[in-house]
Amino acid sequence: MHNIALVYVALYPLLKQCAVDRGYALAIQGSMKRDMDLVAVPWDKDTATPDGLVTAMAEKIGGIANLQHEDKHTNPHGILSYTINFWDNTYIDIIIVQPKQQIHG
């Protein structure tokens, strides 16, 4: 059995740079025993859409972003949930606080 947490730790700087470049702060949440849980929060005035952020992250690590509405769930606080699949059934769950201008139009 391998320690998948080491893979997630190695990927984090790449994912964080994707987030920063698109106006988000990024944090790790959880133990990383089974998957990597991330939280992205809008930080700059101009931010990418949540779909745009997740797509960029998936491309950066060679993964596949699940953007279909049946795979994306919205909670009551305007937080979107996504999954990025990559490398032999390994995945990243990411929740994104929607930028204010995207919630209110």
Residue, then its C-alpha position, 0 to 999 in steps of 0.5 A: m500500500h502506498n501513501i497517497a498523501l505524498v502525491y497530494v502534497a506534491l500536487y498542492p503547489l501546482l494547484k495553489q498557483c492555479a488558484v492564485d492566478r485566478g483570484y482565489a486563496l486555496a486551503i487543504q481540508g481533511s486527512m488526505k488518506r483517501d482523497m484530497d479535500l480543498v477549499a477555494v475562496p475568492w480573494d481578488k476583485d476579478t476572479a475566474t468562474p468556479d468552472g474555469l478554476v476547476t478546469a485549469m486545475a484539472e489541466k495542470i495535473g492531467g486530470i478530468a474535471n467533472l463540471q456537469h450539473e449532475d456531478k456538481h452540487t450547490n449547498p445553501h450557502g452558495i458553495l459549489s462542490y467539484t471533483i477532479n479525477f486523475w491517476d488510477n482512480t485518485y481524486i480531489d474534491i474541491i469546494i468553491v465559495q462563489p464570487k459575489q458578482q457571480i452569485h448576484g449577477 
